[in-house]
Amino acid sequence: MTVRPDPGAFALDSFLDQQEQKSLLRFVVCGSVDHGKSTLIGRLLYEAKLLFQDQLEALMGTAAAVSGAGAGGTAHQEIDFSLLLDGLVAEREQKITIDVAYRLFTTDRRKFIVADAPGHEQYTRNMATGASTADLALILVNAADGLTSQTRRHSLIVSTLGVRHLVVAVNKMDLVGWSQERFDRIEADFRAFAADLDVAGITFIPVAARSGDNVVNRSPHMGWYRGPTLLAHLEQADIAPHDEQPFRMPIQWVNRPNAEFRGYSGLITAGEVFSGMAVQIWPSGRLVRVERIVTAGGDADLAVAGESVTLTFDQEVDASRGDVLAEAGAAPLVSDRLSARVVWMSEQPLTPDRRYLVKAATATAQATAGAEMQVIDLDSRRALPSARIANNEIGACVLTLDRLISVDRYRANRATGGFIILDPESYDTIGLGIVEAADTAQPRARIPAAPGPDGVKRLLTRTHESRLRSAAKALTWRIVASLVAFAILLALTGSVGIAGSVALADIVGRTILYYLHERMWARIAWGNQGTSPPAARSC
């Protein structure tokens, strides 16, 4: 009996393969209340034909009920696209977003996870939650209202939380007669406000979410705008980090299924780890080698950021939940005093006379705030001295912890540089914080030095040989050698042209060969005399 392949199965596999190859963009939509955030996302999904049939039928049914048209009625039906995301009864009754609504959708070019954040000041904590994992922030501004305090607050929060790419959608352009002058004024005001925000770039797009102008298709009313539509910009936005991060893995739990196995489980938040790699356990600073990388599918030679794994070491060590595994020689900050920027989200203000819990990655410590605090003024962006940080305010303070923890500066690593503040009685989340600096001078004196510093230095030479370093070595080596060859040829032939041509060909050809030679040897452990592990990094 011949079994014929199912063409449907092949089509499904092909579709899934295509989806895996697409990049993912996480973005949060924020801004002041009633500036049209939910409507914009609903219109985006509708215009891009990304709604399911039942969703579309439900929207049409709601529109018909509101307009008074029955089955076959002729009354004008205007779809309320905000209903796609405002799922709570209270949201539909009040016409505002309360909770964060997430939607996953895909186009031919990219996958998206969008968070529709509430705009009302009362729900700022929910907005901060949506922004904490975003790669890009889409900030809506009502063209008629301009910048509001909540617009400034949301912009400052997303910047504080490490969102480096902003898109300012100037919505409801129809209310101002599609005015280019009004659009230019809002752009100038926002750029002046954001002059010292730590962002990589800001893009401004005039839209009308209710009618769909410049959302997916170009607007016939704004011929003066030459930039991309909103969806086109989201599909091509470059949000990938351009710098390599050292390995980080906070230990989630110690895995002991039996007496013969001891592993340390957690999520890799940055970098990569390979079998034989040297890592240090912080805050102790203990140096070990990775013996095995255990995954759900079996042992692996290499694991990268975003994977949850269990690591075993070449020796038994005292490590537990809250410790951080880091690439040898690329230590995190180890301290019990953190200089932090805080987004406060509780009716009870942050004050120096109260105790709190700080949870950074998998570590938890008791904390108190120093007496010297600052609150950021939303209009002037100045940091003003204050005795407390109140609800919905953004400020800065120094937190003193009851023990050492391992963190990074937030700009270097969002996963190990951010933390939440908990109420020690209710365990409610009452604040978000990012590490700007840490006082490491005093605590580090209490940390045992890692064994064998000379051995560690030799080890790092092999375990952190980047592609750029190999290429630089190849190029400089060939330039020096080819200059010598040029001088010899010039002396023998007396021709600058011949000598230069041969030297140039020599530089290009042998640079490539030397680079490949270096990368090949970087993968071979033989002859390292135990000082360096086999390099599992790709060429």
LOVEXKOL-886943 format. One record per residue (C-alpha): residue number from 1; residue in one letter; x, y, z. Coordinates in steps of 0.02 Angstrom, whole numbers, plus 32768, in hexadecimal, padded with zeros to 4 digits. Example, Ala and Ser with C-alpha at 12.3 -4.5 7.8 and 13.67 -1.06 7.14 Angstrom:
<nodes>
<1; a; <8267; 7F1F; 8186>> <2; s; <82AC; 7FCB; 8165>> 
</nodes>
This chain:
<nodes>
<1; m; <8000; 8000; 8000>> <2; t; <8046; 80A7; 7FCC>> <3; v; <802C; 8136; 8045>> <4; r; <801B; 81DB; 7FEB>> <5; p; <805F; 8276; 8042>> <6; d; <7FDD; 82EE; 8083>> <7; p; <7FF1; 8393; 8024>> <8; g; <7F99; 83EC; 80B3>> <9; a; <8020; 83B3; 812C>> <10; f; <80A8; 83F4; 80B9>> <11; a; <804F; 849B; 80AA>> <12; l; <8040; 84A8; 8168>> <13; d; <80F8; 847D; 8181>> <14; s; <8128; 84FE; 80FF>> <15; f; <80BC; 8582; 8153>> <16; l; <8107; 855D; 81FE>> <17; d; <81B7; 8565; 81B6>> <18; q; <8191; 860F; 816B>> <19; q; <814F; 864E; 8211>> <20; e; <81EB; 8615; 826C>> <21; q; <8258; 8677; 81F3>> <22; k; <81FD; 871B; 8211>> <23; s; <823F; 8797; 8290>> <24; l; <81D3; 87C4; 8326>> <25; l; <81AC; 8877; 835B>> <26; r; <8160; 8897; 8406>> <27; f; <8115; 8945; 8412>> <28; v; <80A8; 89A2; 848D>> <29; v; <8025; 8A22; 845C>> <30; c; <8017; 8AAC; 84DD>> <31; g; <7FE6; 8B61; 84F3>> <32; s; <7F61; 8BC9; 8547>> <33; v; <7EB0; 8B89; 8564>> <34; d; <7E38; 8B98; 84D0>> <35; h; <7EC1; 8BBA; 8451>> <36; g; <7E8A; 8B21; 83EC>> <37; k; <7F03; 8A96; 841B>> <38; s; <7E89; 8A04; 8416>> <39; t; <7E36; 8A48; 837A>> <40; l; <7EDE; 8A56; 8322>> <41; i; <7F0E; 89A1; 8348>> <42; g; <7E62; 8963; 8314>> <43; r; <7E6C; 89C6; 8272>> <44; l; <7F1C; 8982; 8254>> <45; l; <7EDF; 88CF; 8264>> <46; y; <7E46; 88F1; 81F9>> <47; e; <7EA1; 894B; 816B>> <48; a; <7F2A; 88C7; 8166>> <49; k; <7EA2; 8840; 8159>> <50; l; <7EDE; 87ED; 81F8>> <51; l; <7E33; 87D5; 824A>> <52; f; <7DDB; 872E; 8256>> <53; q; <7D2E; 8721; 8209>> <54; d; <7CD7; 870F; 82B0>> <55; q; <7D2F; 87AB; 82F2>> <56; l; <7CF7; 880E; 825A>> <57; e; <7C44; 87CE; 8267>> <58; a; <7C3F; 87FD; 831F>> <59; l; <7C7B; 88AD; 82F8>> <60; m; <7BFA; 88C1; 826C>> <61; g; <7B72; 8881; 82DF>> <62; t; <7BA0; 88FD; 8366>> <63; a; <7BA5; 898A; 82E6>> <64; a; <7AF9; 8959; 82A5>> <65; a; <7AB0; 8956; 8354>> <66; v; <7AF6; 8A02; 837C>> <67; s; <7AB9; 8A4D; 82D9>> <68; g; <7A0B; 8A01; 82EC>> <69; a; <7A16; 8999; 824E>> <70; g; <79D2; 88EA; 8255>> <71; a; <79F3; 885E; 81DC>> <72; g; <79E6; 88B2; 8134>> <73; g; <79DB; 8961; 8181>> <74; t; <7A25; 89F5; 8125>> <75; a; <7A5E; 8A61; 81B5>> <76; h; <7B15; 8A98; 81AD>> <77; q; <7B82; 8A1C; 820A>> <78; e; <7C24; 8A61; 8254>> <79; i; <7C94; 89DA; 829C>> <80; d; <7CDF; 89FD; 8347>> <81; f; <7D8A; 89AC; 8333>> <82; s; <7DB7; 89CA; 83EA>> <83; l; <7D43; 893A; 8418>> <84; l; <7DC4; 88C1; 83D3>> <85; l; <7E36; 88E8; 8467>> <86; d; <7DC6; 8931; 84EE>> <87; g; <7D89; 8888; 852B>> <88; l; <7D54; 88B3; 85DD>> <89; v; <7CA0; 88E7; 85FC>> <90; a; <7CDD; 897F; 865C>> <91; e; <7D49; 89B1; 85C8>> <92; r; <7CB8; 89AA; 854F>> <93; e; <7C47; 8A09; 85C6>> <94; q; <7CC5; 8A94; 85E7>> <95; k; <7D14; 8A94; 8538>> <96; i; <7DC2; 8A8B; 8584>> <97; t; <7E47; 8A04; 8590>> <98; i; <7E67; 89C6; 8641>> <99; d; <7ECF; 8928; 8630>> <100; v; <7F5C; 8904; 85B6>> <101; a; <7F19; 88A8; 851D>> <102; y; <7F93; 883F; 84B8>> <103; r; <7F7D; 880A; 8404>> <104; l; <7FEA; 879B; 8398>> <105; f; <7FE2; 87B4; 82DC>> <106; t; <804F; 8797; 8245>> <107; t; <806A; 87E2; 819A>> <108; d; <80CE; 87A5; 8106>> <109; r; <816A; 87F8; 814C>> <110; r; <8162; 87ED; 8209>> <111; k; <810E; 87A9; 82A6>> <112; f; <80CA; 8823; 8328>> <113; i; <8095; 8821; 83DE>> <114; v; <803A; 88C3; 8405>> <115; a; <800C; 88FE; 84B3>> <116; d; <7F7D; 897C; 84BC>> <117; a; <7FA5; 89DD; 855B>> <118; p; <7F25; 8A42; 85BE>> <119; g; <7F34; 8AFF; 85AE>> <120; h; <7EDE; 8B34; 864F>> <121; e; <7F53; 8B6F; 86D8>> <122; q; <7EFF; 8AFA; 8754>> <123; y; <7F3E; 8A63; 86F0>> <124; t; <7FF0; 8A9D; 86D1>> <125; r; <8032; 8A00; 8728>> <126; n; <7FDD; 8995; 86A3>> <127; m; <802C; 89FF; 861B>> <128; a; <80D9; 89E7; 8668>> <129; t; <80BB; 892B; 866A>> <130; g; <8098; 892C; 85AF>> <131; a; <8132; 8996; 858C>> <132; s; <81AA; 892B; 85F2>> <133; t; <81C1; 88A9; 8568>> <134; a; <81AB; 8918; 84CE>> <135; d; <822C; 8936; 8447>> <136; l; <81D0; 89CE; 8402>> <137; a; <8151; 8A4A; 8445>> <138; l; <80C5; 8A90; 83DA>> <139; i; <808F; 8B32; 842E>> <140; l; <7FEA; 8B7D; 83F7>> <141; v; <7FCD; 8C38; 83FC>> <142; n; <7F24; 8C87; 83D8>> <143; a; <7F44; 8D08; 834F>> <144; a; <7EC4; 8D7D; 839E>> <145; d; <7F04; 8D6E; 8451>> <146; g; <7FC0; 8D63; 8435>> <147; l; <8034; 8D25; 84BD>> <148; t; <7FE4; 8D05; 8566>> <149; s; <802F; 8CDB; 8610>> <150; q; <8004; 8C25; 85F5>> <151; t; <8059; 8C27; 854B>> <152; r; <80F6; 8C68; 859F>> <153; r; <80E6; 8BEB; 862E>> <154; h; <80D4; 8B57; 85B9>> <155; s; <8165; 8B91; 854D>> <156; l; <81D3; 8BA1; 85E6>> <157; i; <819D; 8AF6; 8628>> <158; v; <81C4; 8A9A; 8586>> <159; s; <826C; 8AF1; 857D>> <160; t; <828F; 8AC6; 8632>> <161; l; <8263; 8A10; 8611>> <162; g; <82E1; 8A04; 8585>> <163; v; <8273; 8A16; 84EA>> <164; r; <82E9; 8A68; 846E>> <165; h; <8278; 8A77; 83D4>> <166; l; <81E3; 8AEE; 83D3>> <167; v; <815C; 8B0B; 8352>> <168; v; <80EE; 8BA2; 8370>> <169; a; <8048; 8B8E; 8314>> <170; v; <7FEF; 8C36; 830B>> <171; n; <7F3C; 8BF6; 8308>> <172; k; <7E95; 8C45; 82DB>> <173; m; <7EE2; 8CB1; 8253>> <174; d; <7E33; 8CC3; 820A>> <175; l; <7E04; 8D2F; 82A1>> <176; v; <7E86; 8DB2; 826F>> <177; g; <7E60; 8DB2; 81B5>> <178; w; <7EF5; 8D42; 818B>> <179; s; <7F65; 8DD5; 81B6>> <180; q; <8020; 8DC0; 8195>> <181; e; <8041; 8E59; 8201>> <182; r; <7FED; 8E06; 8297>> <183; f; <804E; 8D65; 827A>> <184; d; <80F3; 8DC4; 8270>> <185; r; <80CB; 8E22; 8311>> <186; i; <80AB; 8D7F; 8371>> <187; e; <814A; 8D33; 832B>> <188; a; <81B0; 8DCB; 8363>> <189; d; <8161; 8DC9; 8411>> <190; f; <8183; 8D0F; 8428>> <191; r; <8237; 8D1B; 83EA>> <192; a; <8257; 8DAA; 8464>> <193; f; <820F; 8D42; 84F2>> <194; a; <8270; 8CA6; 84C0>> <195; a; <8315; 8CFD; 849F>> <196; d; <836D; 8CA3; 852D>> <197; l; <8308; 8C01; 852E>> <198; d; <8376; 8B69; 8519>> <199; v; <832B; 8B2D; 8474>> <200; a; <8379; 8AF3; 83D2>> <201; g; <82FE; 8B4B; 8360>> <202; i; <8250; 8B98; 8351>> <203; t; <81DE; 8B88; 82B9>> <204; f; <8144; 8BF6; 82A1>> <205; i; <80AF; 8BBD; 8239>> <206; p; <800A; 8C1D; 8221>> <207; v; <7F73; 8BA7; 8227>> <208; a; <7EB7; 8BA1; 8239>> <209; a; <7E91; 8AFB; 828D>> <210; r; <7DD4; 8B07; 8279>> <211; s; <7DDE; 8B16; 81BB>> <212; g; <7E82; 8AB6; 81A4>> <213; d; <7EE9; 8B42; 8157>> <214; n; <7FA4; 8B16; 8157>> <215; v; <7F85; 8A7D; 81C5>> <216; v; <7F9B; 89F8; 813F>> <217; n; <7F75; 8A5B; 80A1>> <218; r; <7FB1; 8B09; 8073>> <219; s; <7F3A; 8B97; 8096>> <220; p; <7EEF; 8BF9; 8005>> <221; h; <7EDB; 8C8F; 807A>> <222; m; <7F92; 8CA6; 80AC>> <223; g; <7FF6; 8CB0; 800B>> <224; w; <8078; 8D18; 8067>> <225; y; <80AE; 8C80; 80CD>> <226; r; <8134; 8C1B; 8073>> <227; g; <8161; 8B9D; 80FA>> <228; p; <8128; 8AE7; 810E>> <229; t; <807E; 8AB0; 814D>> <230; l; <8075; 8A70; 81FE>> <231; l; <8074; 89B7; 81D0>> <232; a; <8101; 89CE; 8152>> <233; h; <816E; 8A20; 81D6>> <234; l; <8148; 8998; 8257>> <235; e; <8176; 8911; 81D8>> <236; q; <8220; 895E; 81B3>> <237; a; <8251; 89A7; 825D>> <238; d; <82FF; 896B; 828F>> <239; i; <82F8; 8943; 8349>> <240; a; <837F; 88BD; 8352>> <241; p; <840D; 88E0; 83CE>> <242; h; <84B2; 88FF; 8376>> <243; d; <8527; 88D2; 8405>> <244; e; <8550; 8829; 844F>> <245; q; <8520; 880E; 8504>> <246; p; <8581; 879F; 857D>> <247; f; <852E; 8701; 85BC>> <248; r; <84B1; 8715; 864A>> <249; m; <8440; 8693; 869A>> <250; p; <83EA; 86B1; 8742>> <251; i; <83D5; 860B; 879C>> <252; q; <831C; 85E2; 87AD>> <253; w; <832E; 8541; 880F>> <254; v; <83A7; 84B6; 8839>> <255; n; <8374; 8419; 87D9>> <256; r; <838F; 837A; 8840>> <257; p; <8324; 82EC; 87F8>> <258; n; <8397; 826C; 884B>> <259; a; <8437; 8261; 88B1>> <260; e; <84A3; 8250; 8814>> <261; f; <8469; 82EF; 87BC>> <262; r; <847B; 83A4; 87F1>> <263; g; <844F; 8429; 8771>> <264; y; <8428; 84E2; 8775>> <265; s; <838F; 8516; 8711>> <266; g; <835F; 85BF; 86CD>> <267; l; <833E; 862F; 8637>> <268; i; <83D3; 8671; 85D6>> <269; t; <83B3; 872C; 85D1>> <270; a; <844A; 875F; 856A>> <271; g; <84DB; 8718; 8507>> <272; e; <84FD; 8660; 84EC>> <273; v; <8547; 85CD; 854A>> <274; f; <85A0; 8533; 8506>> <275; s; <85E0; 8491; 854C>> <276; g; <8689; 84AB; 859E>> <277; m; <8671; 8567; 85B3>> <278; a; <86B4; 85BD; 864E>> <279; v; <862F; 8618; 86B4>> <280; q; <862B; 866C; 875D>> <281; i; <85A4; 8660; 87E0>> <282; w; <8578; 8707; 882D>> <283; p; <8576; 8750; 88B1>> <284; s; <85FB; 86D1; 88EB>> <285; g; <8668; 86E1; 884F>> <286; r; <8689; 8625; 884A>> <287; l; <86D5; 85EC; 87A5>> <288; v; <8696; 854A; 8756>> <289; r; <8687; 84F8; 86AB>> <290; v; <85E6; 84C4; 8658>> <291; e; <85E4; 8407; 8649>> <292; r; <8538; 83E9; 85FC>> <293; i; <84AD; 8452; 85B1>> <294; v; <840A; 83F5; 85CD>> <295; t; <8370; 842B; 856B>> <296; a; <82C1; 83E6; 8555>> <297; g; <82FD; 838E; 84B8>> <298; g; <839B; 8345; 8504>> <299; d; <844E; 8380; 8519>> <300; a; <848C; 8410; 84AC>> <301; d; <8537; 8457; 8485>> <302; l; <84FA; 850B; 847D>> <303; a; <846A; 8570; 84C6>> <304; v; <843F; 8627; 84A7>> <305; a; <83D8; 86B3; 84F2>> <306; g; <831F; 8689; 8500>> <307; e; <833A; 85D0; 8524>> <308; s; <8312; 857E; 85CB>> <309; v; <8398; 84FD; 85F6>> <310; t; <83E7; 849C; 8684>> <311; l; <84A4; 84A9; 8697>> <312; t; <8516; 8432; 86F2>> <313; f; <85C7; 845E; 8727>> <314; d; <866D; 8403; 8732>> <315; q; <866A; 8410; 87F0>> <316; e; <85EC; 841B; 887D>> <317; v; <85CA; 84CF; 88B0>> <318; d; <855D; 852D; 892A>> <319; a; <84E2; 8588; 88B9>> <320; s; <8428; 85A6; 88CD>> <321; r; <8392; 8607; 888D>> <322; g; <83BC; 86C0; 887D>> <323; d; <8471; 86A5; 884A>> <324; v; <84A4; 86DB; 879B>> <325; l; <8511; 8679; 8723>> <326; a; <857F; 86EC; 86BB>> <327; e; <8605; 86DB; 8638>> <328; a; <86B0; 86D1; 868B>> <329; g; <8701; 877D; 868E>> <330; a; <865E; 87D7; 8664>> <331; a; <861C; 87EA; 8714>> <332; p; <8577; 883D; 8740>> <333; l; <8569; 88C4; 87C5>> <334; v; <8566; 8876; 8872>> <335; s; <8526; 88EC; 88F7>> <336; d; <84AE; 890F; 8984>> <337; r; <8494; 89C5; 8950>> <338; l; <843B; 89ED; 88AD>> <339; s; <8427; 8A98; 885E>> <340; a; <8383; 8A84; 8803>> <341; r; <82FC; 8ADD; 87A1>> <342; v; <8250; 8AAC; 87DF>> <343; v; <81A0; 8AB0; 8796>> <344; w; <812F; 8AB2; 8830>> <345; m; <8085; 8A5D; 8823>> <346; s; <8038; 8A60; 88D1>> <347; e; <7FC5; 8AD7; 892D>> <348; q; <8040; 8ACE; 89BE>> <349; p; <80DB; 8B31; 8989>> <350; l; <818E; 8AF1; 898B>> <351; t; <81DB; 8B34; 8A2C>> <352; p; <827D; 8B16; 8A8D>> <353; d; <8224; 8AD7; 8B29>> <354; r; <81D9; 8A3A; 8ADC>> <355; r; <8221; 8990; 8AAF>> <356; y; <8202; 8942; 8A05>> <357; l; <822F; 88A7; 89A4>> <358; v; <8297; 88B6; 8906>> <359; k; <828E; 8828; 8888>> <360; a; <8317; 882E; 8803>> <361; a; <8310; 879B; 878A>> <362; t; <8305; 8705; 8801>> <363; a; <8351; 875B; 889A>> <364; t; <82EA; 87AA; 8925>> <365; a; <832B; 881F; 89AC>> <366; q; <82E5; 8895; 8A2E>> <367; a; <8302; 894C; 8A05>> <368; t; <82F4; 89FB; 8A4B>> <369; a; <82FC; 8A9D; 89EA>> <370; g; <8378; 8B26; 8A12>> <371; a; <833B; 8BCF; 8A51>> <372; e; <8378; 8C2B; 89B6>> <373; m; <82FB; 8C12; 892B>> <374; q; <82D1; 8C6A; 8889>> <375; v; <8232; 8C78; 8824>> <376; i; <8234; 8C9F; 8769>> <377; d; <81C8; 8D32; 8734>> <378; l; <8168; 8CFC; 8697>> <379; d; <816B; 8DA8; 8647>> <380; s; <821E; 8DE0; 8665>> <381; r; <826A; 8D30; 8673>> <382; r; <82CD; 8D73; 8708>> <383; a; <82F1; 8D02; 879D>> <384; l; <82B0; 8D5E; 8837>> <385; p; <82DE; 8D31; 88EC>> <386; s; <8250; 8CDC; 8949>> <387; a; <822D; 8C84; 89ED>> <388; r; <81C6; 8BFD; 8996>> <389; i; <8191; 8BB6; 88EE>> <390; a; <80D4; 8BB5; 88DB>> <391; n; <805E; 8B4D; 8872>> <392; n; <807E; 8B59; 87B5>> <393; e; <811C; 8BBF; 87D1>> <394; i; <81C5; 8B95; 8788>> <395; g; <8259; 8BB5; 87F9>> <396; a; <8305; 8B81; 882F>> <397; c; <8347; 8B3D; 88D4>> <398; v; <83CA; 8ACD; 8924>> <399; l; <838C; 8A26; 8965>> <400; t; <83EE; 89CF; 89F0>> <401; l; <83D8; 8912; 89F2>> <402; d; <83EE; 8895; 8A7E>> <403; r; <8460; 8827; 8A14>> <404; l; <84CB; 8827; 8978>> <405; i; <8476; 8808; 88D2>> <406; s; <84B8; 87FF; 8820>> <407; v; <8472; 887B; 87A1>> <408; d; <84A3; 88D8; 8703>> <409; r; <8485; 898A; 86D0>> <410; y; <83DE; 898D; 8677>> <411; r; <842A; 89D5; 85D9>> <412; a; <849D; 893E; 85CF>> <413; n; <841B; 88B7; 85F5>> <414; r; <8361; 88D5; 860E>> <415; a; <8343; 8829; 865B>> <416; t; <83C6; 8838; 86E4>> <417; g; <83C0; 88F6; 86F3>> <418; g; <8308; 8908; 871C>> <419; f; <82AB; 88DE; 87BB>> <420; i; <8202; 88EE; 880E>> <421; i; <81DA; 892F; 88BB>> <422; l; <815E; 88CA; 8923>> <423; d; <80F9; 88F1; 89BE>> <424; p; <8141; 8879; 8A42>> <425; e; <8095; 885B; 8A8D>> <426; s; <8023; 8847; 89F7>> <427; y; <80A9; 881C; 8975>> <428; d; <8054; 8894; 88FC>> <429; t; <80C4; 88E3; 8879>> <430; i; <80D0; 899A; 88A9>> <431; g; <8162; 89D7; 8840>> <432; l; <81D1; 89B6; 87AB>> <433; g; <8289; 89E1; 87AF>> <434; i; <8323; 89E0; 8740>> <435; v; <83D6; 89DA; 877A>> <436; e; <8439; 8A73; 8745>> <437; a; <84D2; 8A52; 87B3>> <438; a; <8507; 89EA; 8847>> <439; d; <857F; 8A0B; 88D5>> <440; t; <85F7; 897A; 88BC>> <441; a; <868F; 89BA; 891C>> <442; q; <865A; 8980; 89CA>> <443; p; <85FE; 88DE; 89A0>> <444; r; <8683; 889C; 892A>> <445; a; <8700; 889B; 89B9>> <446; r; <8693; 8814; 8A07>> <447; i; <868F; 87A8; 896A>> <448; p; <8710; 871B; 8962>> <449; a; <8785; 8732; 88D0>> <450; a; <8771; 86B8; 8842>> <451; p; <87F8; 8631; 8846>> <452; g; <8888; 8636; 87CC>> <453; p; <8882; 86E5; 8781>> <454; d; <890F; 86C0; 8707>> <455; g; <88B4; 8626; 86CC>> <456; v; <8814; 868A; 86B7>> <457; k; <886E; 870B; 864A>> <458; r; <88B4; 8682; 85DA>> <459; l; <8809; 8633; 85D3>> <460; l; <87B4; 86D4; 859D>> <461; t; <882A; 86E7; 850C>> <462; r; <87DE; 864D; 84BD>> <463; t; <8729; 8652; 84F9>> <464; h; <8706; 8704; 84C1>> <465; e; <875C; 8706; 8417>> <466; s; <86D7; 8764; 83B2>> <467; r; <86C7; 8764; 82F5>> <468; l; <86F5; 881D; 82F0>> <469; r; <8794; 87FC; 8353>> <470; s; <87C7; 876E; 82DE>> <471; a; <87A7; 87DC; 8246>> <472; a; <880B; 886D; 8290>> <473; k; <889E; 87FA; 82B7>> <474; a; <889A; 87B4; 8206>> <475; l; <8895; 8861; 81B7>> <476; t; <8921; 88AF; 821F>> <477; w; <898F; 8816; 8208>> <478; r; <897B; 881B; 814B>> <479; i; <8995; 88D7; 813D>> <480; v; <8A3D; 88CB; 8197>> <481; a; <8A74; 8833; 8131>> <482; s; <8A3A; 887D; 808C>> <483; l; <8A93; 8922; 80AC>> <484; v; <8B33; 88BF; 80BE>> <485; a; <8B0D; 8862; 801B>> <486; f; <8AE7; 8909; 7FC5>> <487; a; <8B90; 894F; 7FF9>> <488; i; <8BEC; 88B4; 7FB9>> <489; l; <8B8F; 88B3; 7F12>> <490; l; <8BAC; 896D; 7EFA>> <491; a; <8C65; 8954; 7F16>> <492; l; <8C6C; 88C3; 7E9B>> <493; t; <8BFB; 8907; 7E10>> <494; g; <8C07; 89C3; 7E27>> <495; s; <8B4C; 89CD; 7DFD>> <496; v; <8AD1; 8A15; 7E7C>> <497; g; <8A3C; 89D2; 7E16>> <498; i; <8A78; 891E; 7E13>> <499; a; <8AAB; 891F; 7EC9>> <500; g; <8A07; 8971; 7EFF>> <501; s; <8999; 88F8; 7E9C>> <502; v; <89EF; 885F; 7EE2>> <503; a; <89EA; 88A5; 7F94>> <504; l; <892F; 88CF; 7F87>> <505; a; <8903; 8821; 7F45>> <506; d; <896D; 87D7; 7FCF>> <507; i; <8911; 883C; 8056>> <508; v; <8863; 8809; 801A>> <509; g; <8885; 8751; 7FF8>> <510; r; <88ED; 8728; 808F>> <511; t; <8881; 878E; 8107>> <512; i; <87EE; 871E; 80DD>> <513; l; <8856; 8680; 80ED>> <514; y; <88A0; 86B6; 8194>> <515; y; <87F3; 86E3; 81D9>> <516; l; <87AD; 8638; 81AC>> <517; h; <8849; 85E7; 81F2>> <518; e; <8834; 8644; 8298>> <519; r; <877B; 8618; 82A6>> <520; m; <87A0; 8561; 8283>> <521; w; <8824; 8558; 830B>> <522; a; <87B0; 85B5; 8384>> <523; r; <8741; 851A; 837F>> <524; i; <87CD; 849E; 83A7>> <525; a; <87FD; 847D; 845D>> <526; w; <889C; 841A; 8438>> <527; g; <893A; 8468; 847C>> <528; n; <88E7; 84E2; 84F4>> <529; q; <892D; 8484; 858B>> <530; g; <8888; 848D; 85E7>> <531; t; <887D; 854A; 85E8>> <532; s; <87F5; 855F; 8568>> <533; p; <8757; 84FC; 853E>> <534; p; <8729; 84C5; 848F>> <535; a; <86DE; 855C; 843C>> <536; a; <8630; 8534; 8400>> <537; r; <8610; 85DF; 83B9>> <538; s; <85E3; 85E5; 8301>> <539; c; <865D; 8622; 8280>> 
</nodes>
